[in-house]
């Protein structure tokens, strides 16, 4: 109380000698106010809301805000785009540009259907003006893609096509982005790539997908092993009564699209697999790799199945090479990059007899002698005594969070701690499983 009074009196005297008024003092305690231009922009959008429109944010993709700021004409000043919907009029996009007196409505794009799907921004023809790319949702399985130019602040259609989803990337490496459009019908699937020339001419190329592909879970543009950009399509196919996973990888080759995973004799991808794990950059080299699962030997008394994943990266010719092998523990949320010498004859068992401690033991299984030789135990410690248990002889900490410690033990003679170099190697191979933020999910 006394300290607060002294601070208050000091503030009054400071204002007096500095020539400020008590009203200035009040402003010091007021909440920060947004800039005038944003209040004025909000007023323009409120006028639309009052007229019967409501906010309708895009439903998929990275840009899901109801109001988005982006520089459409390359002048260094962001325009504002408001995504709205009316039951009577459908969806629309209001484009506001910033003038001398604040924001003003520059263009309106009238949409179709019941919602806005994905939104992206790209200068497709290299003229310095960014096109607005969007899908309008017509039904549960049908979307219409449209690319709009707003040159001279008048919206005009660059091209349109039906689609399931789309992505943007420079697939032919000519310096301008291309639009990859996914089509998935009941009997066939394909990817169309659209390139817009400086003259506004639209060129389309096409590649077919696996004949047995029934649904798509991931659709994205990423890098393959030789550094080339590629389209990854990951989805499900039916075998008997079960759904399994497959991957199609499409590259641009001398102006044509090529599905480098497609087996011409079967019409299906060679990257078919029975375990639902998606492509990822497993070793941090910047390229996506395809996982193939192999079931491990199950030790007596352990009923659960365990798998290792061999990861393969591809080049533009469709050649593949191994780039790593992992054991994924989805129950505890971690995976481990296996040393090459551990890959063959690996077996895994889970131990959880101690409260607040779960462990997985990676071992070598000798088929001839039926002997097990333990390599490594990975511990998940969550009890109140987790710090003490992490220091048990031979254990070292790999990762320490607020509530969980991940520790490990290399099975050496007499529970001796391994060298710092060996500890670092094990720690570098250990990773938590994170949910991808940008998955390319359709």
FENNORTA-V30153 format. One record per residue. N is the residue number from 1. RES is the residue in one letter. SS is DSSP state (helix for helix, strand for strand, loop for the rest). OMEGA is omega in radians with two decimals (NA if undefined). NEAR is the number of other C-alpha atoms within 10 Angstrom. Layout:
N/RES/SS/OMEGA/NEAR
N/RES/SS/OMEGA/NEAR
This chain:
1/X/loop/-3.13/5
2/X/helix/-3.13/7
3/X/helix/3.12/7
4/X/helix/3.12/9
5/X/helix/3.13/10
6/X/helix/3.12/11
7/X/helix/3.14/10
8/X/helix/3.12/12
9/X/helix/3.12/11
10/X/helix/3.13/12
11/X/helix/3.11/12
12/X/helix/3.14/16
13/X/helix/3.13/12
14/X/helix/3.11/12
15/X/helix/-3.12/15
16/X/helix/-3.09/12
17/X/helix/3.14/8
18/X/helix/3.09/9
19/X/loop/3.12/9
20/X/loop/-3.09/13
21/X/loop/3.10/11
22/X/helix/3.09/11
23/X/helix/3.05/8
24/X/helix/3.12/11
25/X/helix/3.12/13
26/X/helix/-3.11/9
27/X/helix/3.12/10
28/X/helix/-3.10/10
29/X/loop/-3.12/8
30/X/loop/3.12/8
31/X/loop/3.12/7
32/X/loop/-3.10/8
33/X/loop/3.08/7
34/X/loop/3.13/8
35/X/loop/-3.10/8
36/X/helix/-3.05/10
37/X/helix/3.13/14
38/X/helix/3.03/13
39/X/helix/-3.14/14
40/X/helix/3.06/15
41/X/helix/3.12/19
42/X/helix/3.11/15
43/X/helix/3.11/13
44/X/helix/3.12/15
45/X/helix/3.09/23
46/X/helix/3.08/13
47/X/helix/3.08/11
48/X/helix/3.13/16
49/X/helix/3.14/15
50/X/helix/-3.14/9
51/X/loop/3.06/10
52/X/loop/3.10/13
53/X/loop/3.07/21
54/X/strand/3.11/18
55/X/strand/3.12/18
56/X/loop/-3.07/21
57/X/loop/3.02/21
58/X/loop/-2.99/21
59/X/loop/3.12/16
60/X/loop/3.10/16
61/X/loop/-3.10/19
62/X/loop/-3.10/14
63/X/loop/-3.07/15
64/X/loop/3.12/17
65/X/loop/3.10/15
66/X/loop/3.06/15
67/X/strand/-3.08/19
68/X/strand/3.12/15
69/X/strand/3.08/14
70/X/strand/-3.13/14
71/X/loop/-3.07/15
72/X/loop/-3.06/25
73/X/loop/3.03/20
74/X/loop/-3.13/13
75/X/loop/3.13/9
76/X/loop/3.14/9
77/X/loop/-3.10/13
78/X/loop/2.89/16
79/X/strand/3.10/18
80/X/strand/3.11/23
81/X/strand/3.11/21
82/X/strand/-3.11/22
83/X/strand/-2.96/25
84/X/strand/3.13/26
85/X/strand/3.05/23
86/X/strand/3.14/17
87/X/loop/-3.12/11
88/X/loop/-3.00/8
89/X/loop/-3.10/14
90/X/strand/-3.13/17
91/X/strand/3.03/24
92/X/strand/3.09/22
93/X/strand/3.06/20
94/X/strand/-3.14/18
95/X/strand/-3.13/24
96/X/strand/3.06/23
97/X/strand/-3.07/20
98/X/strand/3.09/16
99/X/strand/-3.12/9
100/X/loop/-3.09/6
101/X/loop/-3.14/8
102/X/strand/-3.13/14
103/X/strand/3.06/21
104/X/strand/3.14/17
105/X/strand/-3.08/16
106/X/strand/-3.11/17
107/X/strand/3.08/17
108/X/strand/3.10/17
109/X/strand/3.13/18
110/X/strand/-3.09/14
111/X/loop/-3.14/21
112/X/loop/3.02/17
113/X/loop/-2.98/18
114/X/loop/-3.09/17
115/X/strand/3.07/24
116/X/strand/-3.12/28
117/X/strand/3.13/22
118/X/strand/3.05/24
119/X/strand/3.05/22
120/X/strand/3.11/17
121/X/strand/-3.12/18
122/X/strand/3.03/20
123/X/loop/-3.00/19
124/X/loop/-3.06/30
125/X/loop/3.06/21
126/X/loop/-3.11/16
127/X/loop/-3.13/14
128/X/loop/3.08/13
129/X/loop/-3.11/20
130/X/loop/3.06/22
131/X/strand/3.08/23
132/X/strand/-3.10/22
133/X/strand/-3.10/23
134/X/strand/2.96/23
135/X/strand/3.05/30
136/X/strand/-3.07/25
137/X/strand/-3.14/23
138/X/loop/3.10/16
139/X/loop/-3.10/11
140/X/loop/-3.06/7
141/X/loop/-3.01/10
142/X/loop/3.04/18
143/X/strand/3.05/24
144/X/strand/3.06/21
145/X/strand/3.04/22
146/X/strand/3.06/18
147/X/strand/-3.07/22
148/X/strand/2.94/19
149/X/strand/3.07/20
150/X/loop/3.09/21
151/X/helix/-3.08/14
152/X/helix/3.09/10
153/X/helix/3.01/16
154/X/loop/-3.09/12
155/X/loop/3.09/19
156/X/strand/-3.06/13
157/X/strand/3.09/13
158/X/strand/3.00/18
159/X/strand/-3.12/16
160/X/strand/3.10/14
161/X/strand/3.03/13
162/X/strand/-3.08/16
163/X/strand/2.94/24
164/X/loop/3.11/23
165/X/strand/3.10/27
166/X/strand/3.05/27
167/X/strand/-3.11/21
168/X/strand/3.09/20
169/X/strand/-3.14/21
170/X/loop/-3.04/18
171/X/loop/-3.13/27
172/X/loop/3.06/21
173/X/loop/3.09/12
174/X/loop/3.10/8
175/X/loop/3.09/12
176/X/loop/-3.10/18
177/X/loop/3.05/21
178/X/strand/3.10/23
179/X/strand/3.08/21
180/X/strand/-3.07/26
181/X/strand/3.12/21
182/X/strand/3.03/23
183/X/strand/3.10/21
184/X/strand/3.11/19
185/X/loop/-3.10/14
186/X/loop/-3.04/8
187/X/loop/-3.08/9
188/X/loop/3.07/14
189/X/strand/-3.14/20
190/X/strand/3.00/17
191/X/strand/3.04/24
192/X/strand/3.06/18
193/X/strand/-3.12/24
194/X/strand/3.08/19
195/X/strand/-3.13/21
196/X/strand/-3.13/20
197/X/loop/3.12/14
198/X/loop/3.12/12
199/X/loop/3.13/9
200/X/loop/3.11/14
201/X/loop/-3.10/11
202/X/strand/3.14/14
203/X/strand/-3.12/11
204/X/strand/2.97/14
205/X/strand/-3.00/15
206/X/strand/3.00/18
207/X/strand/3.14/16
208/X/strand/3.13/19
209/X/loop/-3.14/26
210/X/loop/-3.07/26
211/X/loop/-3.07/16
212/X/loop/-3.12/19
213/X/strand/-3.08/26
214/X/strand/3.12/17
215/X/strand/-3.11/19
216/X/strand/3.10/22
217/X/strand/-3.11/14
218/X/strand/3.10/16
219/X/strand/-3.02/24
220/X/strand/3.05/22
221/X/strand/-3.11/22
222/X/strand/-3.10/19
223/X/strand/3.05/22
224/X/loop/-2.94/24
225/X/loop/-3.12/20
226/X/loop/3.12/12
227/X/loop/-3.13/14
228/X/loop/3.01/17
229/X/strand/-3.11/21
230/X/strand/3.07/28
231/X/strand/3.09/26
232/X/strand/3.06/22
233/X/strand/-3.12/26
234/X/strand/-3.10/24
235/X/strand/-3.02/24
236/X/strand/2.97/21
237/X/strand/-3.06/21
238/X/strand/3.06/13
239/X/strand/-3.00/10
240/X/loop/3.10/6
241/X/loop/-3.06/6
242/X/strand/3.05/9
243/X/strand/3.12/15
244/X/strand/-3.02/16
245/X/strand/2.99/21
246/X/strand/3.12/26
247/X/strand/2.94/28
248/X/strand/3.10/24
249/X/strand/-3.04/25
250/X/strand/3.12/26
251/X/strand/3.05/26
252/X/strand/-3.07/22
253/X/strand/3.13/12
254/X/loop/3.08/8
255/X/loop/3.11/12
256/X/strand/3.09/13
257/X/strand/-3.10/21
258/X/strand/3.06/22
259/X/strand/-3.00/25
260/X/loop/3.10/19
261/X/loop/-2.99/24
262/X/strand/3.01/22
263/X/strand/-3.04/13
264/X/loop/-3.08/11
265/X/loop/-3.11/6
266/X/loop/-3.07/11
267/X/loop/-3.11/14
268/X/strand/3.11/21
269/X/strand/3.01/22
270/X/loop/3.14/16
271/X/strand/3.07/18
272/X/strand/-3.08/21
273/X/strand/-3.03/19
274/X/loop/-3.13/16
275/X/loop/-3.01/16
276/X/loop/3.06/14
277/X/loop/-3.05/15
278/X/loop/3.10/18
279/X/loop/3.08/19
280/X/strand/3.05/18
281/X/loop/-2.94/17
282/X/loop/-3.07/20
283/X/loop/3.05/15
284/X/loop/3.14/8
285/X/loop/3.09/13
286/X/loop/-3.14/14
287/X/loop/3.11/21
288/X/loop/3.10/24
289/X/strand/-3.11/26
290/X/strand/-3.13/25
291/X/strand/3.01/27
292/X/strand/-3.03/21
293/X/strand/3.00/19
294/X/strand/-3.11/14
295/X/strand/-3.12/12
296/X/loop/3.02/16
297/X/strand/3.13/17
298/X/loop/-3.12/17
299/X/loop/3.14/14
300/X/loop/3.13/7
301/X/loop/-3.14/7
302/X/loop/-2.99/10
303/X/loop/-3.07/9
304/X/loop/3.10/10
305/X/loop/3.08/12
306/X/loop/-3.08/17
307/X/strand/2.86/20
308/X/strand/3.12/23
309/X/strand/3.00/21
310/X/strand/-3.06/19
311/X/strand/-3.11/23
312/X/strand/3.02/21
313/X/strand/-3.03/24
314/X/strand/2.97/24
315/X/loop/-3.03/17
316/X/loop/3.11/21
317/X/loop/-3.13/13
318/X/loop/3.08/17
319/X/loop/-3.12/12
320/X/strand/3.05/16
321/X/strand/-3.14/13
322/X/strand/-3.13/13
323/X/strand/3.09/17
324/X/strand/3.09/19
325/X/strand/-3.07/23
326/X/strand/2.86/21
327/X/strand/-3.13/21
328/X/strand/3.05/19
329/X/strand/-3.08/16
330/X/loop/3.13/10
331/X/loop/-3.11/6
332/X/loop/3.02/14
333/X/loop/3.08/12
334/X/strand/2.99/17
335/X/strand/-3.04/16
336/X/strand/3.06/20
337/X/strand/-3.04/20
338/X/loop/2.94/20
339/X/loop/-3.08/13
340/X/helix/-3.06/9
341/X/helix/3.09/9
342/X/helix/-2.96/14
343/X/loop/-3.07/18
344/X/loop/3.07/11
345/X/loop/3.09/14
346/X/strand/3.00/24
347/X/strand/-3.03/24
348/X/strand/3.00/24
349/X/strand/3.14/20
350/X/strand/3.08/14
351/X/strand/-3.08/12
352/X/strand/-3.09/12
353/X/strand/-3.09/9
354/X/strand/-3.14/10
355/X/loop/3.11/9
356/X/loop/-3.14/15
357/X/strand/3.02/20
358/X/strand/-3.10/17
359/X/strand/3.06/20
360/X/strand/-3.10/18
361/X/strand/3.06/19
362/X/strand/-3.02/22
363/X/strand/3.00/20
364/X/strand/3.13/21
365/X/strand/3.10/21
366/X/strand/-3.07/14
367/X/loop/-3.09/10
368/X/loop/-3.09/6
369/X/loop/-3.09/7
370/X/loop/-3.13/8
371/X/strand/3.06/11
372/X/strand/3.03/16
373/X/strand/-3.07/13
374/X/strand/3.04/17
375/X/strand/-2.92/15
376/X/strand/2.96/18
377/X/strand/3.09/20
378/X/strand/-3.06/23
379/X/strand/2.94/26
380/X/strand/-3.03/22
381/X/strand/-3.09/24
382/X/loop/-3.13/19
383/X/loop/-3.14/16
384/X/loop/-3.14/11
385/X/loop/-3.05/11
386/X/helix/-3.14/18
387/X/helix/3.10/16
388/X/helix/-3.10/10
389/X/helix/3.10/19
390/X/loop/-3.10/23
391/X/loop/3.09/12
392/X/loop/-3.03/11
393/X/loop/3.10/12
394/X/loop/-3.11/17
395/X/strand/3.00/22
396/X/strand/-3.07/22
397/X/strand/3.06/17
398/X/strand/-3.10/20
399/X/strand/-3.10/15
400/X/strand/3.06/13
401/X/loop/-3.11/8
402/X/loop/-3.03/6
403/X/loop/-3.05/10
404/X/loop/2.99/18
405/X/strand/3.04/21
406/X/strand/-3.10/24
407/X/strand/-3.12/23
408/X/strand/3.08/25
409/X/strand/2.99/24
410/X/strand/-3.01/22
411/X/loop/3.10/19
412/X/loop/-3.08/13
413/X/helix/3.03/8
414/X/helix/3.07/8
415/X/helix/3.14/13
416/X/loop/3.07/13
417/X/loop/3.09/17
418/X/loop/3.12/16
419/X/loop/3.11/9
420/X/helix/3.12/10
421/X/helix/3.12/9
422/X/helix/3.09/12
423/X/helix/3.14/18
424/X/helix/3.13/13
425/X/helix/3.12/12
426/X/helix/-3.13/19
427/X/helix/3.13/18
428/X/helix/3.14/12
429/X/helix/-3.09/15
430/X/strand/-3.12/21
431/X/strand/2.98/15
432/X/strand/3.10/15
433/X/loop/3.12/14
434/X/loop/3.02/8
435/X/loop/-3.14/7
436/X/loop/3.08/9
437/X/loop/3.09/9
438/X/loop/-3.04/9
439/X/loop/-2.97/15
440/X/loop/-3.12/20
441/X/strand/-3.12/16
442/X/loop/NA/17
